[in-house]
């Protein structure tokens, strides 16, 4: 699971953003993580973001 996350982070964030030095990358990480959790679609979650998946799951469970 961690390997898939690292691969996605490299493919979808690191390669398409400026990274002149380590400090720049570290400063960008919080935004990348937020996007990954709030917006980025995940195949295993039926192309929803993790936050969207959790919200829908909680909503469905509260209706039981």
N, C-alpha and C positions, 0 to 999 in steps of 0.2 A: 504494500500500500504506500509506504514512504517513497519507494522508487518511482511509482506512478506520479506522485505529487511533485517530486523533484523534476521529473521529465516534463510535466505540464508547466511548472514554474519556469523552467529554462525555455521551453518552446514558446509559450504565450506571453511571457513578461520580460525575461532577461534579454532575449534576442531582439526584441522590438523597441527597447528603451535605451537611451544613452547610458553608458556605464564607463565613464572615463577613469574612475578609481573606485576603490572599495567603499569609501565614505559615501559616494553618490548612490551606490547600490543599497547600502544599509539604510540610507534616508528614504529610499523608494519602497523598501520592503513592507512597511505598514499599509501603504496604499495598495500594493499588489495583493497582500493577504486579504484586505477588506474586499477588493474586487473579486477575488477567488471565492470568498465565502458568500458575498451578497449578490453577485451578478453572473459570474462565469457558469455556464451550463455544464452539468456533469452527466455523463452517459449512464452511470450506475444509478443516478437519481431521476431517471427519465427526463433528462435534459433540463433539470431545475437546478438552481443554486442550492447549496446546503441550507442556507437560512430559509429559502422558500420551501424546501422539502420539509424541514422541521416544522414550519408554521402550518403547512397543509396537513401533516401527520397529526399534530396536536389538535388541529381543528376537527379532523375526522374522529380522533379518539374522544374528544369532548362531547361529540354527538352520540356516543354509544350509551 
